[in-house]
Amino acid sequence: DDFTPMDFVVDILRRFFQKSVEEATRIMLAVHHEGRGVCGVYPFEIAESKVHLVRQTSRKHGHPLMCVMERAEEDDGGEPC
């Protein structure tokens, strides 16, 4: 979105997804330019908790930051990319 400050997004990625400043910045820029970014792959319960915490924190600070979880694609046994 065009309303959530970029530094807030980086802080969220660092705090809830344990990303380095560089990785958080890369993800934030992907979200800014492409409309979405991947924060990680987690077991369902952990992903659900992280989504809840991000949404709650965003609302608390008055930002419309979106956070969703999606089912990961099945591993086809190939090399990771």
Summary of the structure (lengths in Angstrom):
residues: 81
radius of gyration: 13.2
end to end distance: 27.5
largest distance: 42.6
contacts: 166
relative contact order: 0.17
helix: 53%
strand: 0%
